[in-house]
Amino acid sequence: MMKIDAVFNSLPVPAVLIGPDDTIVDLNSAAEGFLNTSAKSAKDVPVWDLIAVNAPLEEAFARARKHDTPLFVNDVDVGSGQRPPALSDLHLAPLNGMPCHMLLMITPREFVGRMSHNNQVKSAAKSAIGMAEMLAHEIKNPLAGITGAAQLLSMNLNAEDLELTDLIVAESRRIVKLLEQVEQFGNLMPPELGAVNLHDVLDRARRSALLGFGARMTIVEDYDPSLPLAAGDKDQLLQVVLNLVKNASEAAGETGGTIRLHSFYEHSFRMRRADGSGQSLPLQIEVIDDGPGLPQSIQDDVFEPFVSGRENGTGLGLALVSKIISDHGGWISVNSAPGKTVFRISLPRADKAMLAALAPEQET
């Protein structure tokens, strides 16, 4: 029983242990978070009284129990009285060593999509960084010569020709700025992880945005006041949030709009790595805007370098954001439709050593 308990509680997806009378025996921690209830409260409750599924499962469940066979159900909405439904896959299986008991595993589609997307993003960004950094370095040198020559020529030109040299200088500087962004990929130092108050980061980003690029926007704070400290690099996380808020502001255009900064705790989410190890990423930040949304053609590739939905956009900002979050051991995803775009970041909690290092600073 001890071995079964250890496996049960280490499962990264919500799992429900069902007894011979179809009542709940136990929930793992992921299921407690997903169903928004405790294992103690759920114990002895009929399973289909707590878990709502938009499909008739009772007969199929009874057959699986009778014949001691597994049951797979894909693409159903699963929820409870405490949370809205989520599109999920269900896997029901008998348990060896526990006669008449069944294990129900719930895999939200969002969980699967986040993991595969984050791994693809990280791989794509790495493949472009080396070549882009080399090209940026080589191109900047001749551009400096072109800019200098144009400025010298402008000293002896009439007003009509001066417009042409001014254009050369302006465009050269724009390209240099783009190349400097490319070089950031290679020059970005690994994050100096420590205990970070995410609400401080969000508040700094909000105040900075309202004084500059987001002055025409309404920025709403929607924070979970009990959110624990995160493991992160405060400056790099600020760069991430500022970039997301700037993108939302630019998407809104001259008319402006509303950006909501939302924080919350999702106990059930764990990131499964390729080597089989996992990490809990319960701290969530969402940057939500009411703009026109991302073009459908780029939504799957928006975190890859040089992919942009804006005219004259570099396509580097979100790729850099993805790199920073990956370096933190977290993940980022986007869900976009006209009128609502949600960028969601998930990060780990600060460990005991980080909290201990923070304590002397709080005392001074």
N, C-alpha and C positions, 0 to 999 in steps of 0.2 A: 504493500500500500504506500509506503514511503516513496518508492521509486515512481509510482504512478503520480503521486502528488507533486513531485518535483517536476516531472515532464508537463503535467497539467498547468502548473503555475508559470512555467517558463514559455508557454506558447505565446507568440507575439500577436495572435489574432484572438478575438473574443471566443471563449469556449465555455460550454454549459454541460455539466454532468447531470444526466437524467436517470432517475431511479426506475425500478420495475413498474411503479404505478404512474409513470409519466409526470412525476413531480420533480422539481429541481432539487438536486442534492448539493450542488456547489457551483460557483462561478469563479473563473480565474480573474485576475486583476484587470485584464483587458476587457472582459465581459462586464465587470462592474462599471468601468468607465463608459463603455458603449451603451449599456442599458440604463446608465445613470441610477444605479441602485447597488446596494451592498449584498454580498453573498448571504449574510445573516438574514436580511429582509426577504431575499428571494427563496430561501430554503423552504421546502415543502409546498411551494406555490405550483399549481399546474403549469407546465412549460408554455402551453399556448395561451394561457391567461396573461402571462407576462410578455411573451414575445409575439408581436403582431407581424404576420407575413401575408402579402397580398396574393396568396395562392393556397388552394386547398391541400394541405399537407397531411392531415390526420390519417387518411387511408394509406397513403404511401409510407408514412412513418410506421403505421401498424404492421404493414407487410415487411418492412425492413427488420422490425423487431422480431416478428414471427419466424422469418427465415434466416435471421442472424446475418444479414447482408448490409453493405453500406448503401447510402442513398446520396446522390448528388443533385442539387437544384441550383441552376444558374439564373442570374438576372431577375431577382425578386427584390421587392422593397421590404426591408426589415426594420422594425422600430419597436418602441414600447410606449407605455403611457407617459414616460418621462422624457422622450426624445422623438424628434421627427424621423420618418423612415429614411433609410439610406439604401441605394442600390447595392446589392450584395450577392455573393455566392454562398450556398449552404452545403456543408458536408456532414452527414450523419453516419456514425460508424459504431458497431458493437465494440466493447472493451474486453480484451483478453485479460483474464484473471479477475474480472468483476462480472459474473453472470447476470444477465438481465439488465445491465446498465448500458446506456448509450452515451456517446459523446457527440455533441452538436458544436461544430465550428462555423463561425460567421466571418466571412472575408469581405469586408466592404470594398467595392470596386475602386473607391478613391484611394484605399491603402495600396492596392496593387499598382495603380497608375502613378502614384507618387514615387514609389521605389524605382520602377523601371525608368521613369522620366528623369529622375535625378541622376541615375547612373549614366544615362545617355548624354545628359547635359555636361557632366563632368568630363566624359571621354571626348566629346566634341570640342570643348573649350581647350583642353590640353593639346589636341592635335593641331590647332591653329596658332597657338601662342608662340612656338619657336620660330616658325616662318615669319609671322607678322612682326615679331620683335626685330628680327634681322633686317627685314625690308624697311622698317621704320627708321632704324639707325642709318642705313645707307641712303635713304631718300632725304633725310633732314639736312645733310651736308650740302648737296647742290642747291637745295631750296634757299639756304642762307645766302649763297652766292647770287642767286636770281633776285632775291629781295634787295640785297645791297646794290646790285647793278641798276635795278629799277629806281631806287631812291636817288642814285647819282644822276641818272638820266633826267629825272623830274626837275632837277635844279635849273635846267636850261630849256624847258619846254613851255609852249603856250598853254592856255587853259584847256583847249580842246584835246591836245595830246596828253595833258596831265591826267585826264580822266583814265586813260589807258594804263599809265604807270601806277596810278592809285589802285586800279583793279588788280594789276599784277601783285602788288604788295599785299592787298587785302586777301586775295585768294591764296597766296603763299602762306600767309599767317594762319589762315583757316586750316590748310593742309598740315602745317606744323602742329597745330592744336590737336588735330585728329591723330597724328602720329604719336604724340605724347600720351594720348589715351591708350593707344596700342601698346606702348612701352610699359604702361602701368601693370599689365598682366605679368610681365616678367619681373618687374621691380617690387611688386607687392610682397612685403615681408609676411612670414607666417604669423597668424594672430597670437598676440600675447594674452592667453586666456586667464581670466580672473572672474570674480563674482561681479556681475553687472545687473543693475536695476534697469530693466527694459523700459520702464515708464520714464526714467530720466532720459534715456536715448530718444524715445518718442517725443517727449516734451521739447527737447533741444531741437529736434528736426522740425517740429511744428512751429516753434518760435522763429527759427531761421527762415523757414519757407514763407511765413507771413510777412517778413520784412523784405522779401525779395521776390523770387519767381512765383510764389503762391499768394501774392498780395490780393488778388481778385478772387481767391478761393475761400470757401467756408470749411474749416478743418475742425471736425468733431472728435472729441475724445470719448472712447467707450472702453474703459479699462476694468480689468478684474483686480480690485485692490489687494487681494490676497495672493497675487502671483509671486512665487518665490524668485530668488535671484538666479540669473542665467549664467552659464559658463560661456564667456565671450570676451572679445576685444572691443571695448566701448567705442573707440574711434572708428574701427572698421564697420561695426554695426550701425553707427551713425551715418557713415557713408552709404550704406545699403538703404536705410530708410529715406535719406535725403534723395537718393536717386529715384526710388519708387514714387515719392511724393512729387518730385519734379516731373517725372513722366506723366503722372496723373494730371498735373497742372497744365502741361503742354497739350495733352489730349483734349482738355476742356475748351481750349481756344480762348478767344477774347471775352466770351460771355461768362466765363468762370463756371463754377460748379461746387459740389460738396465732396470732400474727402473724409472718410471715417477711419480713424486709427483705433483698431480693436485688439485687445489682448485677452487671452483666456487660457485655461489649463485643460489639456486633453490627456487624461491619465492613461488611456489605452494605447496610445500610439508609440510603436517601437520601430526603429529602422533596422532591417535585416541586411547585413553586408554579404558580399560574395563568398567570404570565408566561413559563413554560417554564424558568425557572432552577431549580436544585436545590441542596440543602445536605445534607451528610453529618450524620447524627444517630446516631452509633454508641454513645453512652453511655446505658445502660439502667438504670432503677431500677424495681423491682417491689415493691409492698406487697401481700402475699398473706395472706388470712385464711381460717379454716375455719368461718366463720359460716354463716347460713342462705342467703346469696346475695341478690342484688337481685331484686325482683319482676319477672317477665317483662314486664309491661306497661310498665315505665319504662326498661328496659335501653338502648333506642335513644336515649332523651332525657335520660339521667341528668345530663349536663353542662349542660343548659339551665336558666336561672333558674326558680325556683319549682317544680321537679320534685323530689319527695322520696318515698322509700319508707318513711319513719318517721312515726308519728303525731306531730303537732305539729312536724314538721320544717319548716325554712324553705325548703329547696331552693336555698340560696344558696352553701353551702360548696363544692360541687363545681363550680358555675358560676364561682366566684372562682378555684378551682384551675385550671380550664381557661383562664381569661383570663391568669393569670400565666404558664402554660406557653406559650401562644400568643405572649405578649409576649417570651418568650425565644427565639422562633423554633423551638420544639420541638413535640411533640405528646403527647397523653395518650389512652389507650384503656382499656377495661375488658372483661373476660371473666368472666362470673359464672354459677355454678351452685351448687346447694345443697352446702355443704361446701367450696367453694373459689371465692373471688373474687379476681381479680388486676387491680389497677390498675397500668398500665405507663406510665412516662414515658420519653421519649427526648430527649436533649439533645446539642448540638454540643460538640466539644472546644474548649478554650481556644486562642486563636491565639498567635502569637509575641509580639505586643505585650502581651497579658495576662500571659504567663509572664515577660516581661522586667520588667513592673511589679511582679510578685510577688517577684522575686529580692531586692531590697533589704530587704523585710520579713523574708525568711527569714534574712538575714545578721545582723539585729539581735536 
